[in-house]
Structure formats: structure tokens, C-alpha cells
Amino acid sequence: MTRIAHWIAGAERAGTSGRSGPVYNPATGEQTGEVDLASAEEVAAAVAVAKEAAQAWREASLSRRSAVLFKFRELLAERAGDLAAVITSEHGKVLSDATGEVARGLENAEFATGIPHLMKGSYSEQASTGVDVYSIRQPLGVVAGITPFNFPAMVPLWMCTTAIAAGNAFVLKPSEKDPSAALFLARLWQEAGLPDGVFTVLNGDAEAVGALLTHPDIAAISFVGSTPVAKHIYETGTANGKRVQALGGAKNHMVVLPDAELEAAADAAVSAAYGSAGERCMAVSVVVAVGDVAGPLVEAIAARLPKLRIGPGTDTESQMGPLISAAHRDRVTGYIEAGAASGATVVADGREAEVPGDGYFLGVTLLDNVTPEMTVYTDEIFGPVLCVVRANSYAQAVALVNDNEYGNGTAIFTRDGGAARRFQFDVNAGMVGVNVPIPVPVAYYSFGGWKASLFGDTHMYGPDGVHFFTRTKVVTSRWPDPGTSSVDLGFPQTR
């Protein structure tokens, strides 16, 4: 069985806490590894190493940092298949999906290679007589990322590429459910020429998270996970003087108007709802069918479901793999039972799916006639369950989206440009798709939701990421000629 250690000072470091956790292959139910869980003392020791490395790394020239990012980007592209296999082995998602995850993370490395441009400040000559004013961006020091199980490579790459390019040392606390992708990235960083200590991996659970949130040398925390945990991260981190961005849960609605291309909408709903077994914060979990499109749309979605191939992620014919754990599979099953009991129409029942072996598989479920009072609507299920809510009008559909506590992503399917433009204006969500079901922004924009989907002031990666991982310093400069100064106790004025 594989022992999964930490990565500290450029090498794997076995844990000393005496605590560890199991790592499973979700497709078989077999335990494949044992991951060390860091204590508060181990966190403190690792942060001390990162702090020392950060002092030297911030002095590295922008051209050197950019060169390391370029090399890292090339290595990541070359070994994308290997990293995807690691993801599949511990998360369970199919290889094509894991490869797509790596590709989207790669975009962030590409964006960060432009750090010389992204770190530019501004300059104003002669702001006052003989006085110039200019601003500069500087790194924060040691920053940390706490990342979820569902994207063990992409989400860390959202954070670490920008943070490191900006001159920070980065401490990653990955999910203990699938930690090996983080170590894969650590080795790539080292091979790319990143100095030891600038990238650290601390495996752990709540104890490690608590230590990072309260450590005085951690300047910022970036987090992706559920809303209750995101709120805790934000409140605890900010109470300890840290800059925090904490992305929470979602209940993404896909509004389908009567004039939408029906087949395209059905394809999109199936792809966005069941990809990665629904374990995506940008998954479509609610289709809002407006008017008389509801019946034909439900039929079109239902017709596609028997054709989906569910199986191990290593099988190239599989389209959907298992859930992350047996406990989570049982939790999702409970929601299906609750939906049926509360009056939803079970069009397709994932509980009836049969997949050979002892993996954590659950088939796809489609629930029609769902209402906003049902738990299948109010709660983030994070599984292969798609709910259909029927609305009488565009206004009612928008109200559903805006009244929901989450505001991560949403989409509208229509051929009416005016309706689409109105929707993007009306809707209260951070990311909007027009005939695009999963509107994850490209790397040179920023990712983030509204309402209970985000705690903090900035979105993630892209321009907001550069802003988050740097702070601005304004310098006012004057070089007077000898003998021209005098004492003046008045408040400085521009002249």
C-alpha cells in the first residue's frame, strides 16, 4: 500500500504526527494508500521553511519567475496523461474528464507566464513640483491553498501558479481523499527550477486547516469547498488578520426558454448534470423549463440517459465514473429517496443502475416536477441528480435563480438575443452562460460566484488572482536641490 507523505523543502517528508487516513480507488472500493495527516506542529515547521524560501523568491527577477512558469507549463503539458491517470485512480472520474481538468489548469499556468506584464504598476511624473508618484505590486509572503477532492489538480493550479509567479511561497493543503495529484505537481515545480520551499504540500484534515488559519506567518488563504466550511474559513481567517477568498457551494440553474434549440439544450443538460458524476461546483443541478418546452425537454433528456456508459474511469468507453466514497454515494441516494417521497416525479432512478464490482457507483437520476420547498432543490447534492422545475414565464424563472441562496453559475438556452442579454443583466450569479451550460471563465478572466457561493472580495485566478496574491505600495518621490528645503508643519499639498 502506498504511503503518501508531505512535500517540504523540496522533498517528500514522512509525517510525524502518528495520524494517517485511508485513500481509496472509488471504482473498486479498494484501499490503495495511506496518507499522513499533519499536526499543528508539523504545519508550523513547514511554514517556517516556506517563510525563509519566500524571502529569497520575492527577490527573484520577473524574467526568472516567468522562465520557471514557462518550464512548468511545458512539463505539465508533456505529462498531462500521467497526471490524469493519478486523478482517476483516486477520484474516480473518467480519464477524458481528468485530462480536461489538467487542460483547464494548464491555462492558468499559461496566464501566469505573463507575470512581468501582470505585475506592472503605474507612474505619475510631476504630481507636484519636483514630486513623482508611482505604485508597485509586491507579494504577500507565505500564502496557502485549501482545495477540494473534486478537482485535485485544476483547483490547486488556479491558485499556486499565480501566487508563485507573483513572488509568494505557496502551501497547499489538498483533500485527504485524493492527495497524490498535489505531490505530482510538487515534483513538476521542482523540475521546472522552482527553489525548494516555495511550493509545499501539507496533507491533513481539520487540524492542519485550523493551524493554517491561525498561523501568523500565513498572509492569505484561498479555499474552494462547501458553503458551511467556506464561511468558517472566511470568518476564522479574517479574524486572524488574513486575506481570504473562500468559494462555497452551488445550485446552478439552467433556464430553457420555449424557443431554445431542444436537442442542443437536452445534450447540454445531460453533459453538465452528469459529467464527473455531478461532483462539480459548476454542474447544472436544476433545469428550469419555461412554458410548453417542459414536456418535450424532459422526454429528450430521458431518452439520452439509457445510452450513458457508467463504469471505471480507466475504461475508455466509460462516460461517468463512481462517486468519491461509499458515504457520499449513500448521502446522494438519500436525497433521491427524499425527492420521491416529497412528490417529485422519478423519471430515471440511479439507484437501479447495476455496475459490476464494489465501487461507489450510482446511476443517473432525473426528477421532474420538483418544487423549491424540496430538499433536492434547496440542498447542494453534489451527485448525478438532475432536477426539473417547471416555470410559467421568464420572470418566474429568473426569480427562481435570484431567490436561491447560491449564486455560483447559471445558464440560459434561447435563440432570442434580447432575452439572453436581459438574462445576463437580471440574474444574480457570478458566472453566466448563454447557450453554454458550464460557463467556467477562461484563465484571463476570473472565477467566482455571488451570495453564499463566495466569501471574500475577489474572485479566483486571472486578474483577480493577481490582485489577491499581491498588495499595492505607493511611493511618493522627491529629489530636492541642496539648500532648497525648509521647515513646514502644514499638511502636505500638491502645488
N, C-alpha and C positions, 0 to 999 in steps of 0.2 A: 504494500500500500504506500502511495506517495506521501511523503511528509512535506508540507507546504510551509515554508518559513517566511520571514520578513526579508526586506531588502534595505540594508542600512550601510552607508559609507561605501557603496559600490560593490556589495557582496551579499549573498544570502546569509542571513543570520538566524540561527535557531532561537526559538523563544525560550525564555527563562521563567515564565510565569507558572509553568506546570499545568496550564489550561490549554485545551485544544477543542476543535469542533470537527464533526464529520463533513466530508464533501462527497456528494453522490453523483452518479450518472443517472439523470432523470429518465432516460429511455429504458433503463434496465432495473432501476431501483437498487443497484449495487453500490456499496460504498467504495470509492476509488481513492480517497485521500483523507488526510488528517491535517487540518490547518492550525497552526499556532495562533493563540489569541493573546494579544499584548496586554500587559498590565499597565497601570498608570506610570510605574517606574520605568518600564521599557519605552513608553511614549516619551517621557521626559528625556531619556538618554538619546533617543533618536532625534528629537527636536534640537538638542544641543549640537549634534553633528550637522544637522541641516542649517542651523543658525551660523555656524562657522563657515560652511560652504557658501551660504548666501552672501556673506561679506565679500568674498572673492569674486563670486559670479556677477554681482552687480557692477563690478569694475571691468568686466569683460566688454570689449568693444561691441557695438551693434553689428558690425560686419562679422565678428566671430560668432555671436549668438545666431545670426542668420545662417551662417555656414553650418552650425550644428543642426539647426532646424531643417535645412535642405538635406543633410545627410540622413537625419532621422526619417524624413519623408520618403526618401528613396528606399531605405531599409524596410519601412512599413509597407511600401508598395510591393517590394520583392517578396516579402514573407506574409502577405495578406492571407494566403491559403493556409499557412501553418497556424496563424493566429485564429482564423475562422474555425479550424478544427479544434483548437483548445476551447473556444467558446462553446461549440456544440457539445463537447464532451462533458462540460459541467453545467451548462444552462439547458441544453436540450434542443434549442432552436435548430431548424434545418440549415444545412451548410450554405445554401444560397442566401438565406436570410442573414447568417453570420457574416458572410462575405460582404453583403450590403452594409452591415453595421460597420465593418472595418473601413469600407469605402467612404462612408459619411464622416468617420473620424479622421480619415486621411485628408479630407477637405480642410479640416481645422489646422492640421499641420501645414498645409499649403498656405493658408491665410497667414499663419504666424511667421512664415519665412519673410514676409514683408515688414518685419518689425522695425527696420530703420525708418520706414515711412510712417508707421503707426505711432512711433514714439516722438514724432516731431512736435515741438512746441510752437510758440508764436513770439514775435518781436515787434516792439513799437519804438522807433527811434524818435528822440526829441519829444518825449511825452511832456516834459517840462524843459526849461532851458538847460541844456547840458545834461539832461537826465534821460536814460533809456530804460524801458521796462520790458521784461521778457518772461515767458513761462517755460518750465521744463517738466517733463514727466519722469518720475522716479519709481522704482519698485518698492514694494511694501516690506520685503524681508522674507520671512517664512510664512507660507500660506498652505492651507490644507484643503483637500477634496474628500468628501464622503459620498460614495457612489453606490447605486442600486445594483441588484442582481440582474435586472433585465437587459442592461447594456453594459457588460463588464469591460468592454474596450472603448466603445464610442463615447460614453459619458466622461470617463477619465480623460480622453483625448479632447473633449470640449474644454476641459479645464487646464490640464497641465501644459498643453502646447503654448497657449497664450501666456500663462503665468510664468513659465520658464523663459520664453522669448523676451518677456518684459524685464527679466533680471531677478526674478524671485527664486527661492528654493521651494520645492513643492513636496508636500507629504500627502500620500494617497492612502486612504482607508477604504479598501474595496469591500464589497459584500463578502461575508464569510461563506456564502453559499457557492460562489464560483470565483475564487481568488486568483487562479493561475494566469488569467489574461494580464493581470497587473504586473506579475513577475516577468511575463513575456515582454511587456513594454519597457520594464526596467532594463532588461538586457539590451534592447534596441537603443535606448538612450545612451547606455554606456558605450556601445559600439559606435554610436554616432559621434562620440567625443565629448559628451557632457561630463563635466567634472564630478567625481564621486561626492555624494552627499547632497547634490542639487535635486535629485529625484529619489524619494524614499517611499517604500511600501510598508505600511504597518497593518498587518492583518489583526482583526479584533472584532469585538462586539460592543455592547453598551459601555463597558468600562473604558475602552480605548476612545470611543466617541466623547465621553464625558471628560477625559483627560485633555483631548484636543480643544474642546470648547472652553476650558478654563485655563489652559496654559498661557502664561503671559507673553511668551515669545511667538505665539501664533497670531499673525496680524489679521488674517481673513479666513473665512470658511465658505466654501462653495458646496452646496448639497443638492442632491436630487433624491426624492423618495416620496413617501405618503404624506398627506397633509398634516396629520397629527404630529408626526415626527418632524416635519419641516417647521411647524410652528414652534416646537420645543427647541430645535436647533437655533432658530432665529432669536427667540427670547433669551436663551441661555448665552449664546454667543455675543449678542449685543450687550447684554448685561455685564459681560466681561470685557467690554471695550473693543470688540472685534467688528470688522466689516463683514456682513453676512449676506449672501444670496441663497435662499432656500426654496427650491422648486418643489411643489407638492403634487397632489393628486389631480385627477381629471375625470370629467364625464363629457366626452366630446360628442356633440350633436352634428349630424349630417342632415341638413334640410333639403328635401327634394320637392321642387315645385312641379305643378302639373305639366309644364311644357318641357321638362327635362328629357334628355335622351334616355329612355328607360333602360336599355341594355347596358349602356355605359354606367348609369347610376347603380344598377344591380351588381355589375362587376366590381365597381369601386367599393360598394358596401361590404361585399364578401371579402375582398382583399384587405380592406382596412380594419375589419372587425376581427378576422380570424388569423391574420398573419402573426407569427410568433405566439400562437395560442392566446392572442388577446393581451399578452403581457407587455404592453406598450403604453406609455403615458399619452401617446398621441393616437391610440387606437380609436376608431369610431365604435362607440358602445350604444349609441342611440341614433336611430334613423327617425327623423320627423317627416312623415309623409303628409303632404298638404293636399287636401281635396280628394278628387277621384283618382289620383295616382296611387293611392294606398294599396288597393286590392291587387292591381297588376304588378306593383313593385314587390309586394310580399311574395307573390307567386314566382316572380322572376328570381328573387333571392333564393327561395326554397328550392327551385329547380336546379340551382348550381351546387347545393350542398352535398348531395349524394356523390358527386363527382370528385370531391376533395379527398386526397390521399393523406391519411394520418398514419404516422409511423416514426421510427427512429430518425433523428436528424442526419445520421450518416448515410441513410438510404437516399440516393439521388432522386428517387421517384416520390419521396415524401414531400408534402406541401406544408404540413403542420406537425410539429413535434409535441412532446409532453409538456406538462406544467412543471414548475421548478421543484415541487415537493409533494409528498402524499397529503400533508396537512393542507396545503393550498388547494390541491385538487378537491379535497373534501369540503373546503370552505366554499368553493365555487359551486359545487354540487348542491350545497345547502341553499344557495341563492336561487338556483333553478327550482328547487322544491318550494321555496317561499313564493316565487313568482307565480307558479302554477296554483298554489293554494290561495293566493290573493286575487285570482281571476284572470291572469294573463293567459292568452291562448298559446299553447306549446305547439308551434308549427314543426319544429325539429328539436329532438331531445338528445343532447350529447351524452346523457347517462346511458343511452342504449348502445353506444359505439363499442365495438369489440376490437381490441388491438392485442395481439399475442404478446406474452411476456408479463413481467411485473413492473413495467414502467408506470409513470404517473400520467397516463393518458386520459383525456376526456374529449369526447366528440364535440362537434359544433352544435350550439343551441340557438334557435330563433324563437323569440317571444313576440307575439303580436298583441295589440290592444292593451299595451302597457299604459299605466296612468302615473302621474307624478307622485302619488302617495305610496307607491310600491317600493320596497327596498331594492328591487332590481333596477329601479330608476334612480333612487336617491344615493345609493352607495357605489363606490368605485369597486367593481367586481374583480377586475384585472384577470379576466379569463375569456374563453371563447364563447361569450354570450352576447348576442345582439338583440336589443330591444327595439320594437317599432311602436312609436307613439303617433297617433293619428291627429292631425290638426285641420281645422276648417279653413284657415286663412294664413296668409303670410304673416300678418300681425300676431296671430296666436303662436305661430312657430317661433318667431323672434322672441316673444315673451317667454316661451319655454327656455330658450337658451339663456336669456338675461336673468331669469329668476333662479336659475340653478346656482348653487354656491360656488361651483367651479367655473373657471374661465380660461382654460388652457388653450384648446384649439376648437375650431368649428369649421364647417364647410357648407356651401350651398351648391346645388346642382340645378341648373336652369340654362335656357338658351336666351334669356332676356337680359341684355347688358344693363339696362336700367335697374332691374330688380337686384342684380348682383352688386351693382355699385351702391344701391341703397342698403343692402345687407351689410357690406363691409363698413358702412357708416353707422348703422344702427346697433350692430351686435357688440356685446361686451365680452370680448375674448382677446387674448394676446396674439393669436395666430389664426388667420382666416384663409380658407381655400375656396377658390371659385372653380368648380368642376375638378378640384384636386382634393381627395379625401384626407390625406395626411400632409398638411401644409408645414412640414418642418423646414425652417428657413435654410437657405444656403449659408455657407460659413462666413460670408462677408456681410450678412445681416446678423441679427441676434435672436436667440430662442428664449421664450418665456411667456407665461400666461398672466392672467389677471385674477383678482378676487382670491379665493382660497387656494389657487394654483401657484401662487408666488408670494413669498415673504421676503421683502427687501426692495431696494430702489432700482436695481439694474437687472436686465436680462442676462442671459449667458452666452458666451463666446462672441465672436465678431467684434464690432466697435464697442459694445457694452462690456465685453470681456476685457478689452484693453483698459477701459476706464476703471473697471472693478479692481484689476490687479496692479494698478499704478495710482499714485497720488500726484497732484499738481503742486509745484512750487513756483512762486512768482518772485522774480528778482528785480529790484529797482537799483539801477547803477548810475554813479556819477563820478567823474574824474576831474576834479577842480584844478585849476592852475594854482600854483603856490601864491599865497598871500591874498586870495580872493574870498576866504571863508570868514564868517562872523558868527557870534552867538545870537541865536534867535529862538526864544522859548515859545513862539506861536506854533499852532498846529500847521504841519507842512501843507503848502498849497502849490498847485501847479501854476506856473507863470510862463 
